[in-house]
Structures are given as C-alpha cells and as structure tokens.
Amino acid sequence: MLTRLILVALASLLVLDCGCRKDPDVAKRQYLQSGQSFLEQGKYQQAEIQFRNALKIDPRFAEAYVQLSKPAIATARWQEALSDLEHALQLDPNLTEARFTVGRLYLSARQFDKAEEEARTILRREPANVEALELLGYIHLNHGQEAKARDAFAQCIRLAPNDASGYVNLGVMELSLHNYAEAERNLLQAKQTDPKKSVVYADLANLYRIQQRLPDAERILRQGLASNPDAYPLNVLLAEVLVEESRPAEAQAELQQFLRKDGNKPEAAASIGDLYAGLGQSEFALAAYEHGLAAVPKNIELKNRIVAVYLSNNRIAEAQALNDATIRENPANPTAKVQRAQILLAWNRVDEAVQILQRQVADSPDLALAHLVLGTAQWRFGAVEQARNAYQDAVRISPGMVEAWRPLTELLLLRGETNAARLYAQRCIQLEPGAAAGYLLLGAAHLQTHDYARARKEFAVAQRLSPRDPWPHVRMADAWAAEKHRAEAERELQLARALEPDNPSLFSEYIEFLLNGPEAAQTVALAREFAAAHSNSAEAQSLLATVCIRRQLYPEAVEAAKRAIDADPRMVSAYLTLGSIQESLKQTDSALATYTRALSIQPNYPPLLTLIGNLYLEKDDLESAGRYYEKALAIDPNFSIAEANLAWVYAARNQKLDIALDLAQKARQQMPALDSITDTLGWIYYKKGDYKTAKSLLQDCVQVAPRRANYHYHLGMALLASGERKRGRTELESALRLKLSGDGEREAREALAKPR
C-alpha cells in the first residue's frame, strides 16, 4: 500500500512538472498563491520557499519579490525585506505597495530623508494616496515639524473621512506633545468614525491615565470591550487601570475571568502574564504562562517567558533548569540561547555570556533580542561604545523594540548627549504612551539641560502612570534637589522608600542626597542600621563601605567591603570598593591583590584592567602598566582613560610617540573637559619637539588646575625648550613649591641649575 501511495505521489509531481514546463506563467502564479496561503497561516518558512520557487521560474517576477519581503518583515529580518523590495522596484518602479513599505522601513530606521523621498515619489504619481500622506506626516513629526505633520494627517482625513486612522494619528501626535484637549477631541472623533477600532480605546485610556482621569479610562475601556469582545489587549489595560485605582482584587477577577474564557490562546496567556510581570506579581505571571502552556505544551515563547520571570526574580537555578530543557528540545531556538547568556550574566560570568551573544549575533544577525542583551553585557563589561552599537543594532532591526530604546537613551544621558537622548526618549513615549519609563527618560534629559520645570512635568506624568513605582519619586527628588528645594526632595525620597523599604538602590539614592547636604553626618548611622537589618545583602554592606569612605572612616569601610565580598564572592563592585579604600590608604600592593582577585572573576573588564595599570604606574612599573592598558584597549578600543594612560606610558618611555599622539588625541576628543588628558597630549607634543602646540595646551592645564605641580613642570620645560627661559624658570619654581617629586623634581632642579 505504501509503495502505491509513493507512486501516486510521484505521478502527481510529474504531472505538475509537465504542466509547469508547458505554462511557466501559470506555474509561477501557483507558487505565488501557495506562498500567500502559507503567509496567512503564519508559516513563514514555507511561504518563503514558494515565493523563491516562483522566482526560479521568472527572476523578473516583481510581485514575488514584494511577497518575499513579507515573511522577512514578519520575522524581523528588515535588511532582507528592504533588499527584496528594492529589487521589486527596480523591476517595476510603479509598485506602490512596495514603495510605501520601503518608506516605512526607512522611517523605522530613522532615515528620514530616504523615507520622505519614497513618500513623495508615491504622491507625485498618486496625490490622493492616504497611506503615503500618513507616512509623510510621521516623517514631519519625527523632524519636529508639528504643523506640517498636522496638515498631512488632516489631509488624510479629508481624503478618507470614514477611516479613523487619520484621527488616531492626530490624537497620538497631540498626546506626545502634551496637547491633551486636542488629543482627546481627535481620538473621540476616531471612536465615532469606527467604533470597532480597538486601538482608539487603548489610546484614549492612556490619555486619561496620564491626566489621572482613571474613572474615564475604565469607562472607555469597558466601552471598547463591549464593541470588541475579543480585543484582549483592552482586558489587560483595564486590569492595569483597576490596579491604579487601588482595586487589585477587581483587576485580578477581571484577568481570571478572561483567562478562563480565552487563556488557552498562547498570545492571550502571554499578554496577561506580561501584565502581571510588569506589576511585579511574579506568581500570577507564572500562573498565566503555565495556563497557556497547559493548552499548548510545546509553546517555546511561553517557556521563554517563564525563564524571564525566573531571571527577574533571581530564581537563577529554576531559570537554568527550564532553559536547559528548552535547549534540549529546541537546540536552535535563538531566544533560549540568549537567555542562557542572561543566566551567565546573573552568575557574573560576563565573559562567557558575551561569547555566547557574539556567536548568536553572528548566527542570527536579525535577532534584535540578541543585540539588546549583548549591549547590556558589554555595558556591564565597561565597553560603553560597543554597548551603544549593540543597542543601535537592536533598534535598527526592530524599530518598535522599546526595551532597546530605553537603555540606549540611558547610555546617551550618561555620555551627556542630551539632544539625542531627548529624541530617543520621545521615541519611547511614542511607542508606549502609557508607560512611565519614557517620561522618566525625557524628564532626565530636561534635567541635564537645567530645564527643571519641564523635567518635573515629565516626572509627574510618570508618577500618575505608575503610582506604585518608587523611581518617579526619586527622579522628582533629583529635580527638586537641583533647584535647592531640599524639603520637597526629601519628601519625594521618603515616598519612594515607603514603597520599597528594603530596596538597597533606593536607600543608596537617599543616602547620596543626605551626603550632599547638611545632613551628611547622619549617613553613617543610617547606613549602619540598614546594613545590620540586611546582613546578608552584599549591596547593603557595599553601601555602608561607600558611606564610610565618603566620611573617611576607612577601617570600618574595609570591614564592610569584606562583608559584601563574603555575601557575594562574585560581586566585582565590592572588590572595586575595597581596592579603592586600600588605594586611599596607600596600600598599593593590597589594592593590586584585591583588583587581581576581581580580575579572576571578570578577566576582560576594561575599567578593572585600567585600574591595575594605574597601580603599576604608581609603582613606576611602566612596562606592566602599559601591558594592562593595551589589554583594556584590545577589548574596548574607545576606552578613553586607557588610551590617555597608555599614551602617557609611551611618552614617559620615549617610545611609539606617533602612536601615543594618536591615542591622546582620540582620548581628548572623547573627554575634552579632562585636563589630565590635555596635559598628556601637551607633553607628547613637547617630546616630539612641537613646543608651540605643547605650550598652548599646557597653559590651559595650568589655568584650569593651578595647584597641580606636574602641570607647571611640563609647561616650564616647554617654555625653556622654546627659548622663553624666564617664564620657564618661573613655572619650574612653582612646580617645586607645589611639592613636585620623582623624576620630574630631579629634571626641574637640573634645568634650574643650568646657567641663565
């Protein structure tokens, strides 16, 4: 029987093959239709095979390239999709759908000029094309051209008055600009135009949440569910609103009812679990994920979500056990491999994590999650520029991935790139207008530019959106403290601590506030009390050590740092704290031993390698110092402190002066305000005989830090070499008065001893 079936199958294939040879146009369209059918079922790999089969028959079949881009887009392979679409347009420039999608991809990648070119190409041929006008509106909005964006969206409404999208676009734009009345008017009009459009109800609810109109948010969501019973995101959002209204039992009942009705759908179980996870209710999140998993036991996404909950709650052993099982069942699953790296990060095995992630990025270059976690690992590694590149790759691959936009914005804020950070924070808000995180980032950007009123406005929105989150209160305290309103700042910090009294990071924020004010003397007692109450917390002991350092209580600081290491032997920051104390006590060999222990835990950490290099520099072991700086730069070629210090080593040894010059120039470009790097650069110019440039740089250093003996010494030597003997001698004498020591003291005295 089996043989007969095989023969029948072969016969059918032969018939099909003969038919294809007779009419290739029919065959290619059959492949196209088959691929479209697979696409509708979510079977992307099969769809792609069929589209490629069509192209084998006719390599100039433009429509097949358009369809081929769709599984690539569905699986976040943006570059492949763009290539397919551009190929289609080369074959047929009049494919409007392809051109529009290309424009959307360019917009998502923030290549606004290219996106605008595609939109205007469509509009030249089809002036009434609503989708192209909508695209143009978003391009204007991202350019900060709000008036032009409004005009484009308004034109969409005039051309398609029965399509709610134009009103939604206007509403979301006004919401992002804090024009709440206009946002509400447009969204209500969208609701009236299309009562079945569920996103309208979600946007209105988020608007009301921002305005603290929680009863209105609840009302509109219930209206949305009455019109759209299957719109489960509205159920999830309604539960969030009920929690904000301090009605957690009703929220729980709402979700449980929905879970019983639709919880067998993996996407519904995932959404409910995600909500619980976001609220910090891990057990309920796990229950929701497991409910969905019971219906679909082999669902990898739900298993990966369970691992993520375990990781977020420091249940590392359970995360590892489930991750091991998942990888055994699905060894090629990229998300599971990325989570393996996250588990290694939790164990502070950063090197191994980075290696796995780099392999995963090479194997799956379009997996945004891999780039995101790689960025996090590299930031932990101290490779900030590489982390930035990884985050940028993540948002390029997945422009809607707010989880990557947020750390990228934080990194830009850390580097002082405020304008870019502000734009990226606004992007976070556009992607998730109902999430507090974007408003916190935008407020932080305003804080950096001393626009305190606007910063407080954003922090207030974050407080309204996330009333049980302590961090909006902490950031509001930062704004008040910056304006010297200490009473208001302390009130906000106390509110934050009341929400999470055992959180060491929150307590650290409070202590830092006190240390910078007249209450500094209280901090040691408070830190001792917190450390005693949390004796097994490495973070609490490390915080006490830090406070004792600030108050110059070094013996107690040493003991607290050692307790932190005992509590968590792999906590690298505790070793760094202990080493810094030993440095302050001039215990160079002890500090070197402490940092070396830390290096055994994290052997490729550029800041740690640089610290060890600095200690060898203090011991006048220039060869060893240079070796550690070179190791640091091999890992992160843009680590400016290592660049500057290696340049100094080369200059001190009169070696590789051209390389030293390049290193110092690059370091100064990255950190122009650091006078020690300017001094290094000036000294290298002196060594190379360019006394004019050296004098200019070294004079700047003396003006910025007139008490630094080395700066006067370097300037004096440059002045003497250029023939300005009187000024040179004056600078050398100043250096000696300021206690110049070492080889510099000897050379200065020798220079002064020479006849005038």
N, C-alpha and C positions, 0 to 999 in steps of 0.2 A: 504493500500500500504506500509506504514511504517513498519507494522508488518511483511509483506512478505520480505521486504529488510533485516530486522534484522534476520529472519530465514535463508535467503540465506547466510548472512554473517557468522552466526553461523555454518551453514553446511560446508562452505568453511574452517573455522577454524578446524572443526572436521576432515575433510579430511586431512588437513595439519598435524594435530596432529597424526593421524593414520599413515601417511606417515613417520613422524619423528620416531615413535616408530619402524617402520619396518626397517628403514635405518638411524641410527643416524649419520653416516658419511656424507650422503647427506644433512641432516638437518643442521649440524654444518657448512658445506660449504655454504649452502644457507644463513645462518645468516652472515657468513663472507663476502660474496659478497654483501649482502644488506648493511652491515655496511660500506663497501668500497664505495658503491654508495652514501650513506649519507655523507661520508667523502669528496668526490669530490664536493658535493654541499655546503660544509661548514656547514652542520647540525651535529655539533659535539656531541650533547647530544643523538640524535637518533642513530648515529654511535656507540657510546659507549654502548648503550643498546643492539644493535645487537651483538657486539663483546662479551659482557658478556653472552648473550644468548648462543652463540657458546661454551663458556667455561663451562656453566652449563651442556651442553651435554657431553663435553670432557674436564675435568680440566687439561689435559696434552696436550692440543692443542697449541703448542708453537707459531704458526703463529698468532693465535688470540691474544696472549699477545703482539706480535710485533705491530699488528694493533691497539690494545687498547692503546698503548703508543702514537699513533699519535694525537688523539683528546686532550690528556693531554698536548702534546707539543704545539699544536695549541692554547691552552688556557692558556699557561704558567704555567702549573702545573708540574714543572720539576721533583719534587721528586716522584710524582706518575708515571711519564713516566719512570724514572730510575728504579723504583721498578718493573714495568711491563716488561721492557727489561731484567733486571737481572733474572726475573723468567723464561722468554723465553730461556735465555742462559743456565739456569740450566737444562731445559728440552732438549735443543738441542744446545750444545756448538759451532756447526758449522754454526750458523745463522750469516752470515757476515754482513748483513744489521743491525741487532740488535747490534752487537758488535761495528760497526762503529758509530752508533748513541749514544751508551753509551760513546764511546771515545769523541765524540763531546760535549756531556753534561758535561763530566769531564773537558774538555778543557775550556768550557764556565764558569765553576765554579772555574777555575784556580787550579784544582787538577791535575797538570801536570804529576806527576808520574803515576797516575792511567790512565790518557788518553794515555800516552806513552805505558803502558802495553797492553791496548786494541789494539792500532795500531800495535804493534809488534806481537801480537798474530795473527792478520789477515795476516801480512806479512810473518810469518813463514809458513803459510798454502798456501798463495797466494802472492808470491813475486812480482807479477806484478800488484797488486791491486792499482790503481791510487788514489782512494779516501783515502785509508789508508796512502799512501805516502804523500798526501796533508795534512792529519791530522798530520802526523809526522813533516812535515815542519813547521806548525803553532806552534806545541809544542816547536820545537827548537827555533823559533823566539821569543816566549814568555819567553824562558830561556835565551835570549840574545845570542844565538849561531847562528849568522847570516850565517856563512859559511855552517854549517850543513843544515840550512833551505834552502839556495840556492841549495845545492846538491839535497835535496829531491824534490824541485819544478822542478829542471832541469830534474830529473829522470821521473817526471810526464810527462814532455814534450816529452821525448824520447819514452815513452810508449804509449802516446796518442797525436801524433803530430797534429791531426786535432781538438783537443779540446783546446779552447782558455783559459780555466781556469788556466792552468799552467803558461801561460804568465801573466795573470791577477794577480795571486798570487805573482809572482816575481816582477811585477810592483808596486803593493801596498806595498810590503815589502821595496823596494828601495825608494819609496816615503816617507815612515815613517822614513827612515834613512837619508833623505835629499840627496840621490844619484839620482838627478833629471834626468841626462842624461840616466842612466841605466833604470830608471823608465819609461821614455818616450819610449826608444827602445823596452822594453818588452810590453808595452801597445799598441804600434803601431803594433807590431807583432800579438798581440791578436786580434786587429781590422782586420788585414789582414786575420787571420785564420777564424774568424767568424764575418762578418760584421753585423750580426743581434743581436749580444750580446750587449744590451743597456748599461750594467754596464761599459763596456770598455770606451764608450764615456763620461760617467759621471766621471770616474776616470781620464781620460786624461784632461777633462775640469778643474777638481780640481787641477791637476798638473800645468796646465797653469795659473790658478788663483794665485797659490802660487808664481809662477815665474813672476807674473804681466804681463803675455802674454795674455791679455784679448781678443784681436782680434783672436788669435789662439783658445782660449776657445770657443768664439762664433762660429767660423768656424767649429770646431769639433762637437759641439752640433747640428748645423744645418745639418751636415752630418749624425749624428745619427738619427735625426728626419726624414730625407729623407729615411733612411734604416728601421726605426722603427716608423712609424707614430703614433702608439698607445702607445708609451712609454712616458706617461705623466710626469714622473719624469724629463725627459730631457727638457720638456717645462718649468717646474718650475725652473730648474737650468739655463736655457737660460735667463729667466727673471731676475734671480739674477745677472748674468753676465752683462746684459744690464744696470741694476741699477748701478753696479760698474763702468761701462763705462760712467756714468753720462748721461744715456739715459732713464730716468724713463718713459717718455711718450711712447717710443717704448716697454719697458717692460710691461707697462700697456696694450698696444694694443695687445701684444702677449698673455698675460694671458686672456684678454677679448675674444679674438678670440677662444682660447682653451676652455674657459668656455662656449661659445655658442655651440661649437662642442661637447664637452664631459662633460660639467659641470653637467649633470643630474646624472652622476655616483658619488655616495657618496664619494668614495675614491679619485676621481679627484678633486671634490669640496673641500674636506678636505686638499689635498696637496696644492692647490692654496691658500686656506685660511691660512694654516700654513706658507706659504712663506710670505704673507702679514703681518701676525702677527709677524714673525721673523724680518721683516723690520720695524716694528713699525707702519705700516699702518693699524690701527685697523679697520677703517670704511670699507676699501676694504676687509679685512679679514672677517668681519661680512657679507658683501655682498656676498662673495663667499660661506660661510657656509649656508647662507639663501637661496641662489640659489639652492644648493643641497637639502636643506630641503624642498623647494617647490616641488621638484620632489619626494622626499621620506619623507613625513611629520612626520613619526614616527621614523626617524633615531635618536637613542639616542646619538650616537657618535657625530653627528653634533651639537646636542643641548648642549652636554657637552663641546664641543669646544667653542661654543658661550659663555657659562658661563666662561670658562677660559679666553677669551678675556676681558670680563667684569671685571673679577678679576684683570687682569694685568693692566687695566686702571683705577682701583679704582672706578669702577662703581658698587659698592657693592650692592646697592638696586636692580638694574636690575639683577645682578647675582643671588641674593637671590630669586627674583620673578620667574625667569626661573627655578632655581634649585628646588624651591618648587613645581612648576608644573611638572617637570620631576619626582620627587619623588612620587607625587600623581599618575602619570600614571604608573610608574615603581618603586614601593617601594623597590624592591630587587636589583635595579641597584647599584652595588658597587662603580662605578666611581662617580655617583651622590652623594652618601653618603660621599665619600672622599671630594668632592667639598663642601659639607655642612660644613665639618671641616675647609676647607680653608677659607670659608666665616667667620666662627667664629674667625679664626686667624686674618683676616682682621679687625675684631671688637676688637681685643686684648683680646678675650675670650679664652685664651690659654688652661685653664683647661678643658673647655667643649670640645674644639677641640681634645685634647689628649684623652679624654674619648671615644669620637666617634671613633677615629682612632684605639684605642686599641681594641674596640669591633669589628671594621671592620677587623682588622688583625686576630683576633680570628675566625671570621666568614668566612673570605676569606684569609687563610694564604698564598695562592699563588698569591695574587693580589699585584704586585710589586709597583703600584702607592700608595697603602695604606701605605706600609713601607716607601716609599720615603717621603710622606707628614708627616708621623709620625716622621721621622728623623728631618725634618725641624721644626716641632712643638717642639720637645724635645730640639733641639739646641736653639730655642727661649726661652725655659724653663730653659736653663742653664745646662741641663743634657747631657753633651757632649758625655760621653761614651755610653749612651743609644742611642743618635743620631747616633753615629758611627755604633752601632749594627744594627739599623734600615736601614741605608744606605747599609750596607753589606748584609742584608737580601734581599733588593731590587735588588742588582746586582746578588745575588745568584739565585734568582727566575727568573730574566730577565737579562741575561748577556749582552744583547745588549742595555740596557737602559742607554744611555749616560747621561740622566738627573739625574741619581743617581750617576754615576761615578764622575761627576763634584763636587757636594758638598762633597762627600766622600774624594776626593782629596784635596779640600779646607780645610776640617777638619784636615786631616793629616798634611798639611802645617802649620796650626795653632798650632798643637801639636809638630812641629819640627821633624816629622817622614819623613825626606826628601827622603830617598831611596824608601820607599813605595809610597810616593806621586809622585815621578818621574815615577815609573812603571805605576801607575794609570793614570797619565797624558798621557803617551804614549798609554794607552788603549783607552782613549778618542779620540786621534788622529786617531787611527786605525778604530774606529767606525765611526767617522765623519771627514775625512781628509780635507774637505772643510770648516770646522767651525773654527772660530778664538779661541773659548774658550779653546780647548785642548792645543793649542800653548801658550796661556797665562798661563795656569797652569804649563806647562813644563818649561816655562821661569821663573816662580816664584820659582820652585824647584831649578833651576840652581842659581837663585839669593840667595837663602838661603845658598848655598854652596860657595858663593862668586865667582862663575864662570860667571863673568859679560858679557864676550864676547858671550858665548852661550846663556845667558839669552836674550841679545839684539837681537840675531839672531832669537830666537823664537818670540819675541815681534814684530819684523819686519815682520815675516810671518803673524802674526795676523793682523797687520796694512794693509797688502796687501789684505788679505781675507775680512776684514770688515772696509773699509775706512771711513765709517760714524759712526763707534763706537768709542766713546771717550776713552774707557778703555785701549785699546792697547797703546795709547799715555801716559796714566797715569802710566802704568807699565813700559814703556820705560823710563819715567822720574825717576822712582824708581831706575832703573839700573844706569842711569847717576849720580843720586844723591849719590848712594852708592860709586861711584868712584870719588866723589868730583867735578864732572863736572856740576856745578850749572847752568851755562848759557844754556847748552843743555837741562838740566832737566826742567828749566823754560819754554823754548821754547815748549817742548812737552806738558807741562801742559796748556799753553796758547792755543795750538791747540785743546786740549781736551775741554777746556772751550768754545771755539768758536763753537764747535759742539753742545753743550747743555749748554748755558749760565745760565739757570735758575735751573740747577740741583744742589741741596744743597750738595749731596755727592761729586760731582766733586769739588765744591768750597771748601769743607772741606779738600780734598786732597791738594789743592793749599795752603790753609792756613797752614796746617801741614808742608808743605815744607818750607814756609816762617818762621814759628816759630822755625824751626831747623837751621836757618841761620842768617846772619847779618841783614836780613830784618824784624826781629821779631817785631820791634817797629811799623811797618806799619800795622800789622794784625788787631789791634783793629779798626782802621778807616775803613779798608776794610770790616770787619765783620759787623760793624755798618751800612755801606752803603748797604750791601747785605740784612741784616735783615730789614732795612727800605723799601727796594724795594720789599720785600716778607713778609709783615707784618702779613699775615695770615698763614704763613708756620711755623708749630711747629719746623721743622728741622732747619730752618734758625735762629729762636730765640734760640734754644738749642745750635747751633753752636756759636752764639755770647756769650752765657753764658760760654761755654767751653774756648773760647779765653780769656775772661775776667778773668777766673780762672787762666789760664796759665800766665797772665800778672799781677795777684794778684789785680785785680780791683773787689773786692768781692761784694760791694753794687750793682754795675751795673750787675754783674753776677747773683745776686739774682733776680733782676727785669727781666732780660732776661729769666731766667728759669721759672719764674712765668708766663711770656707771652707765653712761649712754652706750659705750662700746660693749660692755658686758650684756646689756639688754638686747643689743642688736649688733653682733660682731661684724656684720656686712654693711653697716651704715657708714659709708665713706665720709659723709659730712661730719660725723663725730670725730673721726681721725683728723680731719682738717681743723676742727676746733681745737683739739688737743695739741696738734702741731703748732698752731698759731700762738697758743699760750707759751709753749716751750720756746718759740722764737722770741716772744716778748721778754722772756726770762734769760735770753742769750744762751739757751741750752741747744746750740745748733746741732750737735750730734744726736741728742734725744729727738729733736724735731725731725731730723733726717730719718731716724729709725721709725718714727711714727708714720711719716709720709710713705716710707718704703712698704710698711705693712698695708697701708691703704692701696698702694700700687699693686700689691699682690691680689687685691680684690677687683680692682678696675685698672688693668695694666695699660689701657690705651686712652687715658683721660688727659687731654692736653693741659688743663689748668694744673693738675697734680704733677705732671711731668715738669711743667714750668716752675712750680714751687720748689721741686727738688733741685732743678737747675739753679734757682736763685740761692739756695743754701750752699751749693758748691761754689757759687760766685762769691758768697761771703767768706768761704774758706780759702778763696783765691785759687781754687782748682778750676782754672778756665777750661781745660780740656774736658773734664767731666760735665761742667755746666753746659758747654757747647753741645755735647752729645745728647743731653736731655732736651735742650731746646730743639735740636734737629729732629728728635723723635716726636716731639709735640707737633712740629710743623709738617712732618710726614703724614700725620693723622688729620690735622686741620691746617692747610696751607695759609689760611687767613687769620690765624690766631695772633693778633697784633702784639700782645705783650711778649710772646715768644720771639716774634720777628725782631722787635726792638732789642731784646736782650741778647739774641744771637748776634745781631749787628754790633752790639757793644763788645761782645766777646771777640769777634773778628777784628774790630778796631783796636782793642786792647792788646791783641797778639800781633798787630800789624799784618794780618793775613786776609786774603779774599776781600780787599777793600771795595772792589766794584760790587761784589755780592752784598757786602754789608750796606753799601749805599742804597741798593735796590730794596733791601729789607727795611731799612729805616724809613725810606720814602713811602713805602707801602703802608707801614705801621702808622706813620703820621697822617696819611690820607684817611685812615680809618679812625684815628683818635687824635684829631688836631689840637684838642684842648689840653693834652697831657704834656706838660713841659719837660718831663724827663725824656720823652721820645724826641722832642725838638733838640734837647741837649745832645743826645746821642747822634742825631743827624748832623748837628753843627760840628761835633768832634770828629766825625768821619770826614767832613769836608776839610777840616784842619789837617787831618792825617794825609789827605790826598793833595794838599797844597793849594786848595781854593780858599784863601784866607778871607776874601771879601764876603763870600756867601757864609762862611763859618761865623764871621763877626756879627753879621746881621741876625742870624739865628740865635747865637749865644747871648747877644744883648737882650733879645726878647726874653730869654730864660731868666736872666738876672733881674729884669724889671718885674717879672711875674713872681719870682721867689728869691728876694734879695738876701735871705738868710742861708741859702744853700752854698756851702763852701766850694763844692765841685764846680758850680756854675761860674763863680768868679775865677777859679783856677783855669778853666777851659777858655773863658773869654780873655783872660790875661795872656795866655800862651798864644792865642790867635792874634792879639794886638801886637805882641812882641814880634811875631813872625812877619807881620805886615809893616813893621817899621815904626809903629806907634809905641815907643818904648815907655814914655812917661805914663800913659794911660794903662799900658800893660802891667807895669810895676805896681801901680795903684791897685789893680784888680787882684794881683797875686798877694799883695799885702793884706787885702780884705779877706782873701781865702784863708790865709794863715791865722788871722784874728778869729775867724769863724771855726777854728779847730780842724783845718784840713789835715788829713792823715794819710798814711801809706805811701805808695809810690808818688802820688800827687804832691804830698808835702815835700818829699825829697827833691823832686824836679823843680818845684816852685822855689825852694831855697837855693838850688843850684843856679837857676835863672837870675834870681835877685843878686847872687854873689858875683855875677859877671860885671865887668866894668860898664858904666853907663855909656 
